[in-house]
Amino acid sequence: MSPSEHSDLWDRLQSLLGDGYRVERELPSGGMSRLFLATDLSLGRSVVVKVLPPELAGEVSAARFQREIAVAAHFQHPHILPILSAGADESLLYYTMPFVDGESLQQRMTREGRLPASDAYRYLAEIADALAYAHAHGVIHRDVKPSNIMIAGEHAVLVDFGVAQAMVEAAIDVRITGTGTYVGTTQYMAPEQFAASSDVDARADVYSLAVVVFEVLTGSFPSTDGTGGVVAQSRTQRAPRSLAALRSEVPHALSDLIERALAPEPEQRLASAAELRDGLAAALVQPSRPFYRRPLGVLALLAGAIVLAVLLWRRGSRPAVDDDRVAVAPFEVVQGENALWREGFVDVLSANLDGAGPLRTVPPSVVMHRWDGHADVESAVAFGKRTGARFVVLGRVLEAGRDSARVTAWLVDVVTGHRAEPVELRDATERMDRIADSLTIALLRDIGQVQPVGAVRRASMSSASLPALRAFLTGEQYLRRTEWDSARVAYERAIALDSTFALAQSHIGLTYGWSRFGTDSLAREHWLRAGALNVGLGARDSLLIVADSLRSVAYAYGGDPRYRTHVVRLFATLRRASSRYEQDAETWYRLADAYFHFGIGPGLGVPEADILHTFDRSISLDSAFAPAYIHPIELAFSIGDSARALRYARRYFALLPGDVSAEGTRLAAHLMGGASDVLEARQTIDTASKDLLFQAYAAARRALDPRAAALELLRAMSRAPRAVSPQFADPAFARQRLALQLSFRGKFGEALALPETRLSGVLGEMVLANRSVESQGRPVFAEWLRTDPREPVYRSPVLVAAGAWWAQQHDTLSLREMIRRTGTVSPRGAADASIAAYSGAVAGAYLALARADTVEALRRFAALPDSLCQLCAVPRLVYARLLSSRGQLREAASILDDRATLLPSAIDVLWALERARVADRLGDRLTARQGYALVAGAWQDADPELAPVVEEARTALRRLGR
């Protein structure tokens, strides 16, 4: 293509995409289509735009193209790359999809040759699972090949669903023959595709994937011919080579399975991709030779078992069914007057259930054609196996007096054979629509006990309005993928349809809390509304909504003496919920999230390891609930386990989450990655919104990476011109966080240059950390002390940090003045009164310390009203140091075992250092190593004045053994 043609295409594509996207550059495609990297400006995320070649686009109408793409766009499967949007003009067809942080299987094979067997089995079992899902929804891929399989982290995703089908429809219209354009790639096409047969079905995809399996494991194709028609002829006349003969470690069972999948006649071939998936997953845990000849066999077995558990979590004799597929069988009608409802309920319930969250129903026409059973479990299980449906609905209609009917329905799980408790309803025969809506809601509840129809498995549904419930379930599916904005729109629609829908109010609050802050006024407003509607709900829903109300109140009373009371009640409520509903992922997630945000400070502290364990419990119950992975990434960094943090991140990315949280986490991961990742991340940073940069900083702020990614992100955020959310618009917000982060990474000089440092307690923390800062701190502290007690400095805990330095300097005069002035504060509310009272009490403890009266100082520190300032970490550190100096090590350790702060700053490093010293003296080598490692890591590139502290930590680590 000439430069002018390239420029023209670029301009046309940018025009089609509009102002919401910016085309960045062209990507290598390796095929006839063209790939472009673009930025979704509304979310600050990267997307890929695929443009079909003009010679193919000319054969496909825009309407047909978008219709076929729309089918694939509704897929919700972890190993199918979703389609975000599509568009067209006269001769240009394109669609957008998420940018995958990885490479294609083709690129991996080009670089490495044949793959390790375990990798091949895992990747291709996932692709087979994706195909089984698509086939159950009536969609054939038609172009399965290595370049259409992307490797993201440790998982594989299949791309380009819907495109080949649009090409096929065009081919039928214009009668493309064997001398024209094939739909597919010749090396991987089934024989019937070469023949341009109209009978191509799912077995063609099975054939293509089997060719990919063969190539990935052997580095060659099943036949050794050339391409095109020669291959087609050889495939119908020659048996494929034996896979086991070419690679001895391949189990014979899998080799035989691939041979069947490569049968030239579709009738002789494997019937489904699910069979191929099961065979690959089984190979993953089947040793190819005895373990005594293979020392790593046990490890391979364990790795394989993990993947097998994901793909075949109830394998054994489990039928090959789609977990999200439902079949509504014809209802038995006892009296003839209601005969029309035999099929009527099939139509109505199928329509109601289809599209509720991830659910899809077997078309009524298929049901009526294939059903030949009775309303019993055996018939339902057999029917589910024939139609690929995990769930089958059975029912019966009886006359219940004049012009009334009694309808009974029940759900059968085809995998377990379990029949749920029947639902029985009675109403006028002219109001069968009302019965159908009530049945739908009941059936969704039953399905939700097994599959995550809502945000998590066993989620509840507390609306009597079916349209509102459907909107709510749509929101739940977006929430599962952390697509906060889309979830919020769906919840708003649910609330518009049912203003009493308490769960929708609750979950829309979650979206505001995630995309902004828990303290956001809209988040708190929705949580309180949910609380006001908490009437007549089930026990589970009621407990979670009570917890929402307590969370909202706790955020509102951050400096109030009632804060601790509200948080204690919040923890108790969620502990009760998780204990009562111990198999409910959401209750455990809510408890872990509450621990993360509120489990800090005296009487409330929850160790980070315990918080992680609670998050892990939620993940174990529903591993596809993406929000549960976000905070564990930061927590794992906080305890110094970067490998664990990256494992959480990889599992999070494997779910293909959306929205700014995921993009931010991905950006942070890239910025801490290899050179090419860093280069790409910095290109993104240059144009990113403040919202995206903040989410990336939140993921990286506890990481001890040499590049100090969080600092780079905050510096960029303070410069970025664009913010979507109003709380990020003020440049001072980023600078406040930057001051804290600079002190955490030992960049005191840069922090002191920020005006925000002079207005926060971090200055006191830095003065405590190093005497070189005293010259900057002394005049600021004196200025604070002279300030009118009505000014903000007396309504915040900044004087608490300054007082610690005055105690260190034995400055009794300043401390007495601090006591006098805090006693004259005229509080504007309970929070002001709390801070003033706490500051006065702390000043008394500091004064005793300045006078070297350690007994009185200990008494006063022990009597501090900690509930008035839960996050005042400096006095607690001073108290712990005093206890340690007097040999009261276990008392000091009990204070230091708590987290210091939610937002990292210099106090976290001082806290870790003291914790390490105390643990070292107690003989707790593990805790000591963790503390010293944090100091050495956080200040690895700190200002020179902090070198003695870093050297102390490094020396201790060498002595203790890393």
C-alpha positions, 0 to 999 in steps of 0.5 A: 500500500502506498503512503497516500493510501495508508494515510487515507485509510488512517483518516477514514478509520479515525473519522469512523471511530469518531472523537471517542477514540484516537488511532495510535499506530498500525500493528503487525497483523500477519494476514489480509486484515489490518490491525490498529492500536487505538485509545478509548479516550473515555476510559483511557484504555487501549483497544485494537481495531481490526479492518477487513480487507477491501476485497472481502468487505466488498462482498459483505453488506454493512448490515449483515456484518454488524448482525453477525458481529452482534451475535458474537458480541453477546458472548460471555466466556473467559476464553473468548475475546469480546467484541466491543463495537463494530462499524462500516462505511461503503467499503470499510468494515471494522470492529474493536476488541480489547488490547491483549497484553500478550502474543498470539500462539503463532508468534509463540510457536515461531519463537519457540517451535513446538510447545511444552506439552503441559502448556499446549494441553492447557491453552488448547483445552481452554480454546476447546472450552470456548468453542464448546460454549460458542457451539452451544449458542449456535455459532461456528468460528470457521477459522480456528488457527494459531494466529487467532489464539492469543496467549495472555499470561497463563491463559488463552483466548480465541479471537475473531468470532462472527467475522468468518460467518459474515464472510460465509453468508456473503460467499453464499450470495455471490457463489464463491467457488473453489477458484475464488475466496475460501472462508478460512485458512487452508492449512487448518480447514476441514475437508467440507470447507474446501468443498464449499459445503452448506453443511459445515457445522461445529465439527469443522471447528473441531477439525481445525483445532485438532490440526492446531493441537497437532502442530503445537505438539509436533511442530508440523501438520498432520499431512506433509503436503503443500497448501490449498487444494492439494491439502484438501485432496490429501485429507480425504485420501490419507490418514493423518500421522500418529501424534504419539509416534511423533512425540512420545510423551503424548498419551495414546488416548489423546493421540487416538482422540486427535486422530478421530478429530481429524477424520475426513468425514464429519460423521466419523469425527468427534461430535463436539469440542467438549470431547476434545476439551475433556481429552486435553484436560485429562492429558494434562494430569496423565503422566506419560511414563512412570513417576520413578523415571520422572522426578518432576512428575508430581509437580506436573500433576499438581499443575495439571490438576489446577487447570483440570479443576477449572475446566472440569470442576465436576468431571467424572461422568459429567455430561458435556453441557453448557453451564449457562444454558437452560431448556424449558420443557413443555408443561404437562396440562391435566385439563384441556382448557389450558392446553395452549399453555403446554407450549405457551410456558415454553415460549414465555419462560424461554424469552424471560430467562434468555439474556438474564445475566449470562443465561441463554435458552434452548430455542422453543422450536428445538425444544418442541422438536426434540422433547419426547419425555415426561415431567420427571428427572430422568427425562430432564437429564436425558433432554439436557444432554441432548440439547447441551443445557445444564438446567431443564425446567419442568412444569404442570398446569392444573385447573384450580376452580372456575377461571383459575389455574395452579401452576407448578414448576421445578428446576433439574440440574442435569449434571447432578440430577438434583431437582429443586423444590417445586414452585407452586403458584395460583392465579386467574387463567387470564393472568398467566403472564403474572404467573410466568413472571413469578416463575421466572424470578423463582427459577432464577433464584434456583439457578443462582444457587448453582451458577453465578447468575448475579454478581456471584454464585448464590446471589439473591434477587429481591425485586418482584418486577421481572424487567427490573430484575433483568436489568439488575442481572445485566448490571451484575454481569458487568460488576463481575468484570469490574465494568463499573460504568456499564454496571451503574447504567444497568442498576439505574435502569433497574431502579427506574423500573422498581424504585424499591429494589434495595439490592440495586441501590446497594450495588450501584453504591458499590460501583460509585465506591470503586470508581471513586471512593467509599467516601463519595457522597453518591455511594453513601447516599445509595447505601443509605437508600438501600437501608431505608428499603430493607423491609421484608427481605431475606436474611442474607440480603438484609444483613448485607444491606445493614452492612452497607448502611454501617459502611456509609455511616462509618465513612461519614464519622471518620473523626467521630467517637462513634466511628469505632462503634460503627466499624465494630458493628460492621465487622460483626454483621459481615462475620455473621453473614459469612458464618451463616452463608459460608458458601456465599462468595459475596459475603466473604468478599464484603467482609474482606473489603471491610477489613481492608478499608476499616481494619486499622487502628486500636481495637479494629486492626486486622492483620494483612495475612488475615485479610488476604485469607478472607479474600482468598476464601471469596475467590475459592467460592467464585474464582470468576468474580473479578473485584475480589482480586483487586485489593489482594494485589496491593496487600500482597505487595504490602507483605513483601510478596511481589510474586503473589501480587503478580499471581493475583494480577494474572488471574485478574487479567485472565478474566478480561475485566473491563473499566478503569480499575482493570486498565489501571492495574494493567498499566501499573503491571506494565510499568513494573515489567520489562523494557518493552512493557515500560515503553508502552506504559509510558506512551499510555501515561502521556495521554491517560486521564487522571482517573486511569493514572489514579487506579494504576497508582492504587495498584502500585502504591505498596510495591517496592519496585526499583522504578517506583512506578507509583511515583511516576504515576502520581507525577503524571497525574499532577500534570494530566489535564483531563479527569472524568470524575470530579474528585480527581480534577483538583491538581492538589489531590494528586500532589497530596498523594505524591507527598505521601508516596515520596516520603514512603520511598524516601524522597524527602527533598522532593516532598519538601518542595511540595506546598501540600507537605507543609499542610499535612502530618507527613512533615512530622513523620519525615522529621522523626525519620531524619534529623536533616529535615528538622531545619524545614520542620521547626519553623512550620511547627512553630507556625502551626502552634501560633495559628488561631485555634479556629483554623483547620490545623486544629481540626486535623491531626497534624499537631499530633505528629509535630508533638512527637518531635517536640517530645524528642527535643524535650521542648516542654514549652511548645507541648504546654502551649499545644495543651493550652491551645487544643483546650480552647478549640471551638469545635464545629462538630463531633469530629472537631471535638474528637481531634482536639480532645485527642491532641490534648491527651497526646500532648500530655503523654508527650510532655511526660516523655519530654520530662523523661518521666517514662512511668507517667508517659506510659500511663498516659499513652495507655489511657489515650482515647484511641477511638477519637483518632483511629488512624493517628499512627505516630503516637502509637509508634512513639508508645511502642518505642517507649515500651521496647526501650523498657523491655516490654517487647510483647506489648510493643509487638501487639501494637506494631502487628497492626497496619500503620496506615491505609495510604503509605507514607514515611510512618509505614517505613518507621513502623516496619523498622521498629516492628523488625527490631522488636521481632528480632529481639523476640527471636521472631526471624520471619517477622523481623525479615519482613520488616527489614525487607520493607525498609530496604526496599522502600528506601532502596533509592532514598535520599543519601541522608537515609542511608544509615537506616537502609544499611541497618536493614540490609545488615540485619537481612544478611545476618538473618538470612533472606 
